Amino acid sequence: MQPGPPQQGHLGAVQYEKAHPGATPLGANDFGCRPGAAHPRPVILAHGTDASAYTDWAGVGPQLAQAGFCVFALDYGGKPGATHYGTEDLWISSAQIGEFVDRVLAATGARQVDLVGFSQGANVTRYYVSELGGASKVGRWVGLASPTNGGIMYGLVPLADALPGLWPVYRDLTSLAAIQQAAGSPFIRQLNEGGDTVPGVEYTTIISRVDEMIQPYRSMELRGPGARNVVLQDLCSIDLTGHFQMVYDPYVWQLLRNVLDPAHARAPECRFVPLGTGIPEVILGAHT
């Protein structure tokens, strides 16, 4: 696996990875990295559905490495020989997160990691923390566009609940992982049983009011002790970044850096981002 160049958008990352399979975000997955006093916990980045470490983290991953973090980003939830990931069983993917955490801790000598998950990555990392014994190994958990209570997927989920024969069709058109993230699914119910946080872990969820996949947007909020919910448009009303642009929005990048390194936090620059930004790139990337 070779590092690829930093990217400013999803399409560029997808095109580069197709020409360079197995690319990793620049600065990530250096298993010789040793955390310093300023950043004692390695940061592990978990991508979203039908994506990869590079396609989702080629923007902010290099920034975190440049800032002095030991950064790691895994590909999980893929079929044998896969070139894209986050498509398979979420319970298995959550266990893969745990295996990677143990590998990072063993290599770096750190006692804990910070976990950052985008979309599906937020749920499988949170499942690892709460259900697979990961709490003692995690200091901070950060979810970007987290399907905390599942997604309605443009209203298709309520339709399939009313007409159950549609679920097999949806699975054929999307993936097992996508179906398991639907609001009310067994995985989502188990993820939130008994509370959505566990003691000892600091939780931050970064949310967009105009998320295209998860509505109502407040369903992304965590309610348990130790949880902080940040709504992007409450801080910058003209940034209409939605679900797909979340990992390539500079304002979100700075918010993430502030959460991971509060001692050196700085105010992000608020800029206008049109509604729907990133969606054409995702569509083009899927057909490139």
N, C-alpha and C positions, 0 to 999 in steps of 0.2 A: 504494500500500500504506500503510495507516494502522496506527499502534500500537494494540493492544488492552490492556485492563486486566490486571494480574497475576491469576493463577488459582491456586487451591489444589488443584485436581484435574483429571483428564482430561476428565470429562464437562462441566464448566463451560467448559473451553477449546473443546471440540468445538461446544457449543451456541452460544457466542459467534461462533466462526468461521463457522458456517453462516449466521448472521445478518449477518456482516461478512466476506465472502470476501476473502482476501488479507491478513488481519490479521497483524501482526508482534508479537513480544514487546515490551513497553514498554521503550524505551531502546536497542533493537537497530537495526542497519542505519543508523546515522548515519554517512554517508560523509564527513562533515566532522569526525569525531572524530579527535583526534591523541593517540596514546598518551603518557603521562607517564613520568617516571623510575621511579615505583613499579610501573607496569604497562606495560612497554615493548612487550609483544606483544599485539596484538588477539586476542580469543577468538572462534573460529568454532564454532558449534553445529550439529551435523548430526542430524536427526531419524531416527526409525525407520521401519519398514515401514507403509505405508498410513496415513501421518500427515502432519504439516506442521511447519514451524518454529514456528508458534503453538501447535498442540495439544501438542507435546512440551516446549516451552521457555517457556511463559507463566508458569511458576513461578519457576525459578531464573534465567532470562535477565534479568528486571528487577533481581534482587538483584545480579547481577554488574555491571550497568550502574551501579546505585546505589553500588557499592563502588569505582567509578572505572575499570573496564575499558572499553575500546572493544569492544563486543559486536556480533557479526554472526551471523545465522541465515538459512540459505538453504532454499528448497524445491527439491528435486532429484528426479530419477527419476519424473517425471510424464508422462502422455500430453498431447498438445496440448489446451489448454483444461481441464486437470485441476483439480479442487478438492481432491484429496488426492494424496499423492506417495509416493515410495519403493516404487513398484510395478513399475518397469521394469528393464531390463538393468543389472546391477551394474557391468559394465565401463564402460558409458556414464556411469552415475552417478558413478563414481570420477573420470572425466575432468571431470565437471561440478564436482566438489569442487575440482579443480585450477584450473579457470577462475575460480572464486569466490575462491580464495586469492590468485590473481594480481590480481584486481580490488581486493581489500581491501588488499593490500600497496601497490598503486599509489596508492590513495586516501589511505591513512594515512601513507605514507612509512616504515612499519616494515620491518625486515629479515626478521622472522619472525612467525609466528602460533602460537598454541596451538590445537590441535584437540580438540574434545570431541564424541564420537559416542555416541548411544544406540542399542543393538541394531544394526540394519543400518547405522546411521550410523557405528558403530565400525569396521565392516569396510570400508566404502567409503573412509573417511578413512585407515585403515591401508594399504589397497591403494594409495591415492594416494602415501602416504609411501614405501612400499617398492618399488612397481612403476612409478610414473609420475614419478619424479624429484623428489618433494616433500620429501625429507629435509632438504635445505639450507634450506628455507623454514619448517621447523617446529621449535619449541623443545620443547614438551610435547605429548604425545598422551594423552588420557584416554578410556577406554572404559567406558561404563556398560552392564551386562548384555550384554557383547560376545559374539556368536556366534563366538568365535575359531576353533573347529574345527567350526562348523556346529551346527545344532540337530536334535533328533530329533522335535520338534513333537508332543508327547504320545504318542510311540511310533509315529506315522504313517509316519515315514521308514523304519524297518526293515521295516514292512509293505509299503511301496511298493517297496523294494529286492527283497523276495521276490516281489512281484507287480507287475512293471514297468508293466503296463497301468493301474495306479492313478495314475502320474505325470501323464498328461494330465488326469485327473479333478481331481487336486489343483491343477494349474495353473489350470484353469477356475474352481475354487472359491476360489482365493486370488489369486496373481499370479506373474508370471515371477520377480520379485525374491524372493518367498518360497521358491520352488522352488530358486533358485540358492544359497540360504543353507542348504540341507540338508547335514547331515554327509556328507562324501565327495563333494560336488558338484565339478565342474571349477573353479569360482571359488574355493571353499574350499581345494582342493588347491593351486592356483596361489598363493593368498594366503600360504600357509605354506611353500612350497618354499624351501629354502635358509635357513630360520630365520624366526622370526616378529617379529624386531626388526631395526633398522638402526642403525649407529653414529651418535652425535651427537644422538639424540632420546631424551628421557626419557619412559618409558611407565608409565602407571598404569591398572590395570584394577580396577574396583569391581564386586564379585560378590556375589550372594545364594546361599546354600545351597539356598534353596527356590524358585529360578527355575523358573517353570512351563514355559518353552519350551526351556531348555538344560540337559540333564542328561547325564552327571554334571556337577555344578557346576564341578568342577576342569577340565573341558574349556574353560572360559573363560580359564584362566590363560595368560599369555604366559611362555615359558621362556627367551627369549633375553637377552643382556646388556642392561642398562639397564631391565629390566622389574621392576615392583613390582605385586604382586597383593594387593588388600585385600578380605577377606571380611567383609561387613557384620556377620554374626552373631558373628564372632570379637570384634567391638568392642562390640556391643549385642545380646545373645542374645535379647532379647524383641522386637526389631524384625524381624518376619517378612515384611518387604517382599519381594515377588517381582519377576518381570520387568516387569510392566506398571506397577507403582507406583514403579519406580526413579526416574523423573524427577519425581515429586511427593512424595518422601519427605524431610522436613526434615533428617533425619540425613544422608542422601546429599547434600543440598544443601550442608551444611556441610563434609562430606568433600571435595566438589568444590572449594569455595572454598579449603580448606586446601591442596589440591594446586596450585591455580593461584596461590596467594599464601601460600607457606609462612612468610614472614616475619611474617605476622599470623594464623597458625593459632590456632584455639581449639577446645576440646573440644566436639563436638556433644552435645546433650541426648538421652540415651537414653530413649525412650518405647516403650511397648507398641504394636505394630502387628499386628493379627490376620492370620493366614494368609489369603491370597486377597484382601486389600485391593486395590482398583483394578480387579479383573476385572469386577465388575458394571458399573462405569462405562464400561469399554471396550466391553462388549456393548451397553449402552444407547446409547452414543455412535454406534456403528455403525448403529443402527436409529432414530436420532432424526430 
